[in-house]
Amino acid sequence: MFKVTITWMQCELANLIELLRSYPLSRKYETHRNSGFRYIHYGDIHTGIANVINEENNLPCILEGKYRTLKKDDIILADASEDYQGIAWPAVLNINPDENIVAGLHTIALRPKANIDSLFMYYTFLTTDFRKFGYRMGTGMKVFGITSNNLLKYNFNMPSKIDEQIKIRSIIDFINNVITLEQEKLNLILKMKHVFLRKVYSTKANDNMVLCKLNNYISKKGKINKENKEYIVSSVNNKKGFINQSEQFESTRLNNLDKSTYRIIEPKDFAYNPSRINVGSIGYNDTDNILIVSPLYIVFRLNDEINDRYFYYYTQTEKFLYEVNRNTEGSVRQSLTFENMGNINIPIPNNYQTQLLISQYFKKIDNIIFITEQKINRCKKIKTYLLQSLFV
């Protein structure tokens, strides 16, 4: 074991940077042609298009003009946000640009002075301490902002030597690289699953598939919880299916909730929001627990001729979405009744064993997706912890 001694110094941001010119360039200045000029718009910082900028091609092109351009290691912050958490969210130019890069609308551009590592500064702007500073200094009612004068008042501690700054931020760099690689892996798996879903549930690609109406296989369920029993209060998430409402609301609100009108979801029941099933609002109770949901939901169960998970994966296909849209009705808000759910066509293999194999295959893919998401979330938590503990 050995100790690394780091000398920390207290600094004011104004003494560490040079304030650069930014320009009130809105989206109307963008062009589809390659003008040789690109800009960093505050909206692109908030959406993640501009964070650690390693590819200038990701930035929008703008019309030519006489601008003071940015160079490698310059830091750009969004001075406006729809919420306090996004005030002064940072981006950093991490390459020597081949084109002219300009700080655009609602941005504050900074150039670190000598012996200041730009990535260390970038991570400093992500710390909880700086986020709290932005919250205190931010102004506005509907759109929140921070002025450059207030920004430069930020006081914080940092290593006095640049090599020490680099050592500290390189740890965050490593975590970021892991997150990026795992996210790329996750995106690839999700694309693969999407392609496989489209092919597996295609009657054109599979001769052993028969197109059938759902009304031959479903029965309506969802008794009302008249006795107001304490079941798990749930709702349906467009991506996760059933989720516990305690994840969304405070427990006191749920404790005071009248559950006597809620519908009971038994194990192996499906439920969907008739007005939002077109965006994936359908859930399958694959647990041993009894749930309850809002009376707005429609509850049903499949008979033994269709494997539950085989059907559930079908609901994730473009074909199912097409069938939903074909069967919804309503002049103002489209809705899918239980009767119309029965009119939906579903491709069914000639034998049940094939359904089972298909559902098991996609379940394995989902397990890989879950493990990858868990790894990404753990890395993000580690990153948050390191930002709080290393950047003191």
C-alpha positions as semicolon CSV with decimal commas, in nm:
position;residue;x (nm);y (nm);z (nm)
1;M;0,000;0,000;0,000
2;F;0,114;0,353;-0,071
3;K;-0,035;0,695;-0,035
4;V;-0,059;0,960;-0,302
5;T;-0,022;1,306;-0,156
6;I;-0,212;1,572;-0,343
7;T;-0,181;1,940;-0,267
8;W;-0,518;2,109;-0,289
9;M;-0,581;2,478;-0,332
10;Q;-0,895;2,685;-0,301
11;C;-0,979;2,871;-0,620
12;E;-1,229;3,108;-0,767
13;L;-1,331;3,017;-1,119
14;A;-1,265;3,370;-1,244
15;N;-0,892;3,322;-1,177
16;L;-0,866;2,997;-1,371
17;I;-1,027;3,075;-1,704
18;E;-1,058;3,326;-1,984
19;L;-1,414;3,420;-2,075
20;L;-1,473;3,377;-2,449
21;R;-1,725;3,526;-2,687
22;S;-2,048;3,338;-2,747
23;Y;-2,309;3,431;-3,005
24;P;-2,693;3,437;-2,996
25;L;-2,715;3,188;-3,283
26;S;-3,051;3,012;-3,287
27;R;-3,161;2,715;-3,497
28;K;-3,246;2,943;-3,790
29;Y;-2,872;2,984;-3,857
30;E;-2,831;2,612;-3,922
31;T;-2,770;2,483;-4,273
32;H;-2,767;2,139;-4,432
33;R;-2,462;2,215;-4,643
34;N;-2,108;2,179;-4,513
35;S;-2,021;2,545;-4,459
36;G;-1,703;2,484;-4,260
37;F;-1,873;2,636;-3,955
38;R;-2,043;2,446;-3,673
39;Y;-2,185;2,561;-3,343
40;I;-2,268;2,441;-2,996
41;H;-2,629;2,523;-2,913
42;Y;-2,742;2,504;-2,550
43;G;-3,013;2,257;-2,652
44;D;-2,748;2,018;-2,786
45;I;-2,568;2,032;-2,452
46;H;-2,887;1,938;-2,268
47;T;-2,966;1,650;-2,505
48;G;-2,613;1,509;-2,487
49;I;-2,520;1,577;-2,849
50;A;-2,249;1,801;-2,707
51;N;-2,079;1,680;-2,387
52;V;-1,723;1,548;-2,425
53;I;-1,693;1,641;-2,790
54;N;-1,469;1,395;-2,974
55;E;-1,649;1,418;-3,310
56;E;-1,719;1,760;-3,455
57;N;-1,940;1,603;-3,723
58;N;-2,207;1,556;-3,456
59;L;-2,244;1,934;-3,425
60;P;-2,485;2,123;-3,655
61;C;-2,348;2,329;-3,944
62;I;-2,428;2,700;-3,949
63;L;-2,399;2,978;-4,204
64;E;-2,058;3,138;-4,247
65;G;-1,973;3,445;-4,043
66;K;-1,704;3,641;-3,865
67;Y;-1,681;3,462;-3,533
68;R;-1,421;3,404;-3,268
69;T;-1,395;3,029;-3,283
70;L;-1,327;2,769;-3,017
71;K;-1,028;2,541;-2,988
72;K;-0,933;2,222;-2,807
73;D;-0,994;2,224;-2,430
74;D;-1,248;2,506;-2,440
75;I;-1,546;2,450;-2,211
76;I;-1,898;2,553;-2,303
77;L;-2,183;2,574;-2,053
78;A;-2,556;2,609;-2,115
79;D;-2,661;2,928;-1,937
80;A;-3,034;2,846;-1,965
81;S;-3,241;2,545;-1,866
82;E;-3,602;2,443;-1,813
83;D;-3,509;2,322;-1,465
84;Y;-3,252;2,414;-1,203
85;Q;-3,068;2,084;-1,241
86;G;-2,966;2,176;-1,594
87;I;-2,824;2,521;-1,517
88;A;-2,466;2,556;-1,649
89;W;-2,455;2,199;-1,779
90;P;-2,113;2,158;-1,944
91;A;-1,954;2,045;-2,267
92;V;-1,584;2,035;-2,352
93;L;-1,412;2,041;-2,690
94;N;-1,180;1,741;-2,661
95;I;-1,033;1,754;-3,014
96;N;-0,841;1,992;-3,236
97;P;-1,127;2,084;-3,470
98;D;-1,075;2,086;-3,846
99;E;-1,368;2,323;-3,887
100;N;-1,468;2,648;-3,720
101;I;-1,659;2,576;-3,397
102;V;-1,863;2,857;-3,241
103;A;-2,035;2,893;-2,902
104;G;-2,402;2,950;-2,988
105;L;-2,727;3,053;-2,825
106;H;-2,749;3,056;-2,444
107;T;-2,393;2,941;-2,384
108;I;-2,100;3,062;-2,178
109;A;-1,762;2,974;-2,327
110;L;-1,452;2,936;-2,109
111;R;-1,087;2,874;-2,190
112;P;-0,884;2,722;-1,903
113;K;-0,555;2,893;-1,833
114;A;-0,219;2,717;-1,827
115;N;-0,181;2,432;-1,576
116;I;-0,558;2,372;-1,570
117;D;-0,680;2,042;-1,713
118;S;-0,997;2,103;-1,912
119;L;-1,148;1,760;-1,844
120;F;-1,090;1,806;-1,472
121;M;-1,282;2,133;-1,498
122;Y;-1,554;1,963;-1,702
123;Y;-1,605;1,700;-1,433
124;T;-1,601;1,971;-1,167
125;F;-1,906;2,124;-1,333
126;L;-2,083;1,787;-1,296
127;T;-2,027;1,760;-0,921
128;T;-2,304;1,792;-0,666
129;D;-2,127;2,092;-0,518
130;F;-2,138;2,285;-0,844
131;R;-2,496;2,172;-0,916
132;K;-2,598;2,322;-0,580
133;F;-2,408;2,640;-0,665
134;G;-2,598;2,667;-0,994
135;Y;-2,925;2,618;-0,808
136;R;-2,838;2,901;-0,567
137;M;-2,721;3,140;-0,836
138;G;-2,986;3,057;-1,095
139;T;-3,263;3,301;-1,171
140;G;-3,589;3,290;-1,365
141;M;-3,947;3,167;-1,342
142;K;-4,019;2,938;-1,640
143;V;-3,669;2,926;-1,788
144;F;-3,381;2,929;-1,543
145;G;-3,045;3,083;-1,617
146;I;-2,711;3,194;-1,483
147;T;-2,499;3,493;-1,584
148;S;-2,128;3,471;-1,656
149;N;-2,061;3,713;-1,369
150;N;-2,234;3,483;-1,121
151;L;-2,074;3,174;-1,272
152;L;-1,724;3,313;-1,224
153;K;-1,787;3,353;-0,850
154;Y;-1,777;2,977;-0,800
155;N;-1,523;2,876;-0,534
156;F;-1,391;2,521;-0,510
157;N;-1,087;2,310;-0,427
158;M;-0,861;2,159;-0,691
159;P;-0,513;2,003;-0,707
160;S;-0,244;2,265;-0,755
161;K;-0,055;2,059;-1,016
162;I;-0,198;1,966;-1,354
163;D;-0,058;1,613;-1,343
164;E;-0,253;1,556;-1,021
165;Q;-0,567;1,691;-1,187
166;I;-0,514;1,450;-1,476
167;K;-0,465;1,153;-1,242
168;I;-0,793;1,224;-1,067
169;R;-1,002;1,282;-1,376
170;S;-0,850;0,978;-1,553
171;I;-1,038;0,762;-1,302
172;I;-1,364;0,919;-1,420
173;D;-1,247;0,879;-1,780
174;F;-1,210;0,505;-1,722
175;I;-1,561;0,476;-1,576
176;N;-1,699;0,681;-1,866
177;N;-1,532;0,449;-2,116
178;V;-1,689;0,147;-1,947
179;I;-2,031;0,315;-1,956
180;T;-1,988;0,404;-2,323
181;L;-1,886;0,051;-2,420
182;E;-2,169;-0,107;-2,224
183;Q;-2,419;0,141;-2,371
184;E;-2,300;0,057;-2,723
185;K;-2,337;-0,312;-2,639
186;L;-2,688;-0,249;-2,505
187;N;-2,790;-0,054;-2,815
188;L;-2,666;-0,337;-3,035
189;I;-2,860;-0,598;-2,837
190;L;-3,177;-0,388;-2,853
191;K;-3,142;-0,352;-3,230
192;M;-3,082;-0,725;-3,262
193;K;-3,392;-0,800;-3,055
194;H;-3,599;-0,563;-3,268
195;V;-3,488;-0,737;-3,589
196;F;-3,551;-1,083;-3,446
197;L;-3,897;-0,986;-3,322
198;R;-3,991;-0,863;-3,668
199;K;-3,870;-1,183;-3,836
200;V;-3,998;-1,436;-3,583
201;Y;-4,352;-1,297;-3,580
202;S;-4,376;-1,267;-3,958
203;T;-4,619;-1,501;-4,133
204;K;-4,441;-1,427;-4,462
205;A;-4,107;-1,551;-4,332
206;N;-4,249;-1,853;-4,147
207;D;-4,462;-2,116;-4,321
208;N;-4,556;-2,278;-3,990
209;M;-4,737;-1,962;-3,869
210;V;-5,115;-1,931;-3,880
211;L;-5,284;-1,591;-3,845
212;C;-5,560;-1,607;-3,583
213;K;-5,798;-1,369;-3,405
214;L;-5,724;-1,307;-3,037
215;N;-6,090;-1,339;-2,938
216;N;-6,053;-1,717;-2,959
217;Y;-5,789;-1,713;-2,688
218;I;-5,869;-1,436;-2,437
219;S;-6,118;-1,388;-2,155
220;K;-6,194;-1,071;-1,964
221;K;-6,072;-1,048;-1,605
222;G;-6,014;-0,776;-1,349
223;K;-6,259;-0,799;-1,062
224;I;-6,305;-0,486;-0,855
225;N;-6,127;-0,478;-0,518
226;K;-6,455;-0,414;-0,334
227;E;-6,318;-0,524;0,003
228;N;-6,041;-0,265;-0,028
229;K;-5,769;-0,523;0,042
230;E;-5,406;-0,417;0,068
231;Y;-5,267;-0,550;-0,258
232;I;-4,967;-0,402;-0,438
233;V;-5,076;-0,082;-0,614
234;S;-4,931;-0,088;-0,964
235;S;-4,936;0,089;-1,296
236;V;-4,806;0,000;-1,641
237;N;-4,484;0,148;-1,773
238;N;-4,443;0,165;-2,151
239;K;-4,108;-0,016;-2,133
240;K;-4,108;-0,212;-1,807
241;G;-4,466;-0,338;-1,789
242;F;-4,608;-0,348;-1,435
243;I;-4,428;-0,125;-1,186
244;N;-4,499;-0,062;-0,820
245;Q;-4,654;0,282;-0,777
246;S;-4,442;0,334;-0,466
247;E;-4,157;0,394;-0,713
248;Q;-4,348;0,695;-0,848
249;F;-4,541;0,834;-0,552
250;E;-4,484;0,891;-0,182
251;S;-4,606;0,613;0,048
252;T;-4,835;0,856;0,234
253;R;-5,027;0,920;-0,086
254;L;-5,073;0,546;-0,144
255;N;-5,175;0,486;0,217
256;N;-5,460;0,736;0,184
257;L;-5,570;0,598;-0,151
258;D;-5,916;0,442;-0,180
259;K;-5,838;0,109;-0,344
260;S;-6,193;-0,027;-0,342
261;T;-6,249;0,071;-0,707
262;Y;-5,920;-0,071;-0,833
263;R;-5,903;-0,381;-1,051
264;I;-5,738;-0,699;-0,926
265;I;-5,452;-0,841;-1,132
266;E;-5,388;-1,205;-1,052
267;P;-5,074;-1,394;-1,156
268;K;-5,069;-1,454;-1,535
269;D;-5,313;-1,169;-1,601
270;F;-5,250;-0,901;-1,862
271;A;-5,363;-0,540;-1,828
272;Y;-5,346;-0,245;-2,062
273;N;-5,439;0,120;-2,075
274;P;-5,692;0,139;-2,361
275;S;-5,582;0,492;-2,452
276;R;-5,208;0,427;-2,434
277;I;-5,162;0,073;-2,560
278;N;-5,050;0,227;-2,890
279;V;-4,732;0,340;-2,711
280;G;-4,672;0,009;-2,533
281;S;-4,881;0,047;-2,218
282;I;-4,945;-0,322;-2,155
283;G;-4,820;-0,538;-1,869
284;Y;-4,804;-0,906;-1,780
285;N;-4,807;-1,023;-1,419
286;D;-4,540;-1,294;-1,420
287;T;-4,506;-1,285;-1,040
288;D;-4,687;-1,478;-0,767
289;N;-4,825;-1,153;-0,624
290;I;-5,172;-1,010;-0,660
291;L;-5,164;-0,653;-0,791
292;I;-5,426;-0,383;-0,827
293;V;-5,446;-0,117;-1,096
294;S;-5,664;0,180;-1,179
295;P;-6,015;0,090;-1,298
296;L;-5,924;0,256;-1,628
297;Y;-5,719;-0,050;-1,721
298;I;-5,862;-0,346;-1,911
299;V;-5,761;-0,685;-1,772
300;F;-5,762;-1,017;-1,956
301;R;-5,607;-1,362;-1,956
302;L;-5,501;-1,602;-2,230
303;N;-5,615;-1,961;-2,246
304;D;-5,372;-2,252;-2,257
305;E;-5,340;-2,252;-2,636
306;I;-5,113;-1,945;-2,638
307;N;-4,803;-1,915;-2,425
308;D;-4,823;-1,598;-2,216
309;R;-4,470;-1,484;-2,289
310;Y;-4,506;-1,565;-2,656
311;F;-4,796;-1,320;-2,667
312;Y;-4,617;-1,064;-2,449
313;Y;-4,323;-1,051;-2,689
314;Y;-4,567;-1,017;-2,976
315;T;-4,695;-0,696;-2,812
316;Q;-4,345;-0,552;-2,861
317;T;-4,355;-0,588;-3,240
318;E;-4,445;-0,340;-3,511
319;K;-4,704;-0,589;-3,633
320;F;-4,891;-0,571;-3,302
321;L;-4,878;-0,190;-3,305
322;Y;-5,025;-0,194;-3,655
323;E;-5,305;-0,422;-3,535
324;V;-5,373;-0,195;-3,237
325;N;-5,398;0,116;-3,454
326;R;-5,622;-0,070;-3,697
327;N;-5,867;-0,158;-3,421
328;T;-5,875;0,155;-3,205
329;E;-6,171;0,389;-3,217
330;G;-6,266;0,734;-3,090
331;S;-6,305;1,080;-3,240
332;V;-6,086;1,272;-2,995
333;R;-5,873;1,009;-2,825
334;Q;-5,816;0,669;-2,979
335;S;-5,896;0,376;-2,751
336;L;-5,881;-0,003;-2,774
337;T;-6,179;-0,177;-2,615
338;F;-6,165;-0,538;-2,497
339;E;-6,389;-0,638;-2,788
340;N;-6,153;-0,472;-3,035
341;M;-5,855;-0,635;-2,866
342;G;-6,020;-0,962;-2,966
343;N;-6,014;-0,851;-3,331
344;I;-5,635;-0,827;-3,331
345;N;-5,459;-1,083;-3,547
346;I;-5,173;-1,283;-3,400
347;P;-4,940;-1,524;-3,584
348;I;-4,938;-1,857;-3,402
349;P;-4,701;-2,150;-3,473
350;N;-4,852;-2,487;-3,557
351;N;-4,742;-2,633;-3,225
352;Y;-4,717;-2,502;-2,870
353;Q;-4,357;-2,615;-2,828
354;T;-4,246;-2,361;-3,089
355;Q;-4,419;-2,083;-2,895
356;L;-4,233;-2,194;-2,585
357;L;-3,895;-2,198;-2,761
358;I;-3,955;-1,850;-2,904
359;S;-4,052;-1,706;-2,565
360;Q;-3,749;-1,868;-2,398
361;Y;-3,520;-1,727;-2,665
362;F;-3,640;-1,370;-2,615
363;K;-3,636;-1,416;-2,238
364;K;-3,264;-1,493;-2,262
365;I;-3,212;-1,176;-2,464
366;D;-3,405;-0,979;-2,201
367;N;-3,184;-1,125;-1,929
368;I;-2,875;-1,003;-2,114
369;I;-3,037;-0,660;-2,153
370;F;-3,119;-0,651;-1,782
371;I;-2,764;-0,748;-1,679
372;T;-2,615;-0,486;-1,912
373;E;-2,850;-0,215;-1,782
374;Q;-2,760;-0,309;-1,425
375;K;-2,390;-0,279;-1,506
376;I;-2,443;0,064;-1,663
377;N;-2,643;0,181;-1,361
378;R;-2,376;0,054;-1,120
379;C;-2,107;0,237;-1,316
380;K;-2,312;0,557;-1,308
381;K;-2,349;0,527;-0,931
382;I;-1,974;0,473;-0,898
383;K;-1,915;0,778;-1,116
384;T;-2,148;0,988;-0,900
385;Y;-1,970;0,870;-0,586
386;L;-1,627;0,948;-0,733
387;L;-1,738;1,294;-0,844
388;Q;-1,845;1,363;-0,486
389;S;-1,539;1,215;-0,317
390;L;-1,252;1,294;-0,555
391;F;-1,357;1,647;-0,648
392;V;-1,360;1,794;-0,299
